[in-house]
């Protein structure tokens, strides 16, 4: 094989490699292009209070949640966002701090608040089967901030945060 033949074969194989890789159908996980870091915080208004929360949108982010944290200051938390409403159940695997878990309807209304104990693997299920957003705050955080059942997340705040993270709000039933 001549030097020229080897170079041509190498270039042909390189092109085929890249073309074959681009034929793979992308998934939501691989096609998402974050504009901000996954653990960036965003302000959310609930009722008349503002929470600064990280978004957990991708399955890997929702799975990790607040694991391995040593503290959670008042007014900070994590907001879990699901594409479709349904029943939810959150557990405390590798979660060192006690938390309040607030379950919200697709309209952003707070329906339930449950206390969760560190490392509890039993899970805290929602009573409602129509939950689309879940907010974790430090234990008693909802009460201490004056956020009550019936208060609503300002969904335009959530749409903006999703957009800033590189997601399409419409994929979660939201508009801008």
C-alpha positions in Angstrom: 0.0 0.0 0.0 1.4 3.4 -0.9 1.7 6.3 1.4 -1.0 8.1 -0.5 -3.4 5.1 -0.2 -2.8 5.0 3.5 -3.6 8.7 3.9 -6.8 8.4 1.8 -7.9 5.3 3.8 -7.3 7.1 7.1 -9.3 10.1 6.0 -12.1 7.9 4.7 -12.3 6.0 8.0 -12.2 9.3 9.9 -15.1 10.7 7.9 -17.1 7.4 8.3 -16.5 7.5 12.0 -17.9 11.0 12.4 -20.8 10.4 10.0 -21.8 7.2 11.9 -21.8 9.0 15.2 -24.0 11.7 13.9 -26.8 9.3 12.8 -27.5 8.2 16.3 -30.9 9.5 17.5 -30.4 12.0 20.3 -32.2 11.9 23.6 -33.5 14.7 25.8 -30.5 14.1 28.0 -27.9 14.4 25.2 -29.5 17.2 23.1 -29.9 19.6 26.0 -27.4 22.5 25.8 -27.2 24.2 29.2 -26.7 27.9 29.2 -25.9 28.0 32.9 -24.4 25.5 35.3 -26.8 22.7 36.5 -26.4 23.8 40.1 -27.0 27.5 39.5 -29.7 29.1 41.7 -32.7 31.0 40.4 -35.2 33.2 42.3 -38.8 31.9 42.5 -41.7 33.7 43.9 -44.1 31.5 45.9 -47.1 33.5 47.2 -45.3 36.7 48.2 -42.0 35.1 49.3 -38.9 34.5 47.2 -36.9 31.3 47.2 -33.5 30.9 45.6 -33.5 27.3 44.3 -31.4 25.1 42.1 -33.3 23.3 39.3 -33.4 19.5 39.1 -34.7 18.9 35.6 -32.7 16.0 34.0 -33.2 12.5 35.5 -29.6 12.5 36.8 -30.1 15.8 38.6 -33.4 14.7 40.1 -31.8 11.4 41.2 -28.9 13.2 43.0 -31.1 16.0 44.5 -29.6 17.4 47.7 -27.4 14.3 48.5 -24.2 14.9 50.5 -25.1 18.4 51.6 -24.3 19.4 55.2 -26.7 22.3 55.5 -29.4 24.3 53.7 -29.9 27.9 54.7 -33.4 29.4 55.0 -34.7 30.7 51.7 -32.5 28.2 49.6 -33.7 24.9 48.1 -34.0 22.7 45.1 -37.0 22.7 42.7 -37.6 19.4 40.9 -39.4 19.8 37.5 -41.2 17.0 35.7 -42.3 16.9 32.1 -45.7 15.4 33.1 -47.7 15.5 36.3 -48.2 12.4 38.3 -47.8 10.9 41.8 -44.4 11.6 43.3 -42.3 9.9 46.0 -39.1 11.3 47.3 -36.6 9.5 49.5 -33.6 10.7 51.4 -30.8 8.4 50.2 -27.4 10.0 51.1 -29.2 13.1 52.3 -27.7 14.3 55.5 -30.1 17.1 56.4 -33.8 17.0 57.4 -36.0 18.5 54.7 -39.5 19.8 54.0 -40.8 18.4 50.7 -43.5 20.5 49.1 -45.6 19.0 46.3 -47.0 21.4 43.7 -49.7 21.0 41.0 -49.1 21.7 37.3 -50.7 25.1 38.0 -48.0 25.8 40.5 -50.2 25.5 43.6 -48.7 24.1 46.8 -50.8 21.0 47.7 -48.8 19.2 50.4 -45.8 19.6 52.7 -44.1 16.6 54.2 -41.1 16.4 56.6 -38.4 14.0 55.5 -35.7 12.5 57.8 -32.0 12.2 56.8 -31.1 8.9 55.1 -34.7 7.6 55.1 -35.1 5.2 52.2 -38.8 4.6 52.7 -39.7 7.7 50.8 -42.3 10.4 51.2 -45.1 9.8 48.8 -47.5 12.6 47.6 -51.2 12.0 48.3 -52.1 13.7 45.1 -51.6 12.0 41.7 -51.2 15.4 40.0 -47.8 16.7 41.0 -45.5 18.4 38.5 -43.1 20.4 40.7 -41.5 19.5 44.0 -39.6 21.9 46.2 -37.2 20.8 48.9 -36.3 23.3 51.7 -34.7 22.9 55.1 -37.0 21.3 57.7 -39.7 23.8 58.7 -38.5 26.1 55.9 -42.0 26.5 54.5 -43.5 27.5 57.9 -40.5 29.7 58.8 -40.9 31.6 55.5 -44.6 31.9 55.8 -45.3 29.7 52.7 -48.6 27.9 53.1 -50.7 25.3 51.3 -52.5 27.0 48.4 -49.6 29.5 47.7 -48.5 29.4 44.1 -45.2 29.4 42.3 -45.0 32.2 39.8 -44.7 30.0 36.7 -43.2 32.8 34.7 -40.2 32.7 37.1 -39.9 28.9 36.4 -40.2 29.4 32.6 -37.4 32.0 32.7 -35.2 29.7 34.8 -35.8 26.7 32.5 -34.9 28.9 29.5 -31.8 30.2 31.3 -30.8 26.5 31.9 -31.3 25.8 28.1 -34.6 24.0 28.4 -37.8 24.7 26.5 -40.6 25.6 29.0 -43.2 24.2 26.6 -41.7 20.7 27.2 -43.0 21.1 30.8 -46.4 22.5 29.8 -45.2 26.1 30.5 -45.0 29.2 28.4 -42.8 32.3 28.7 
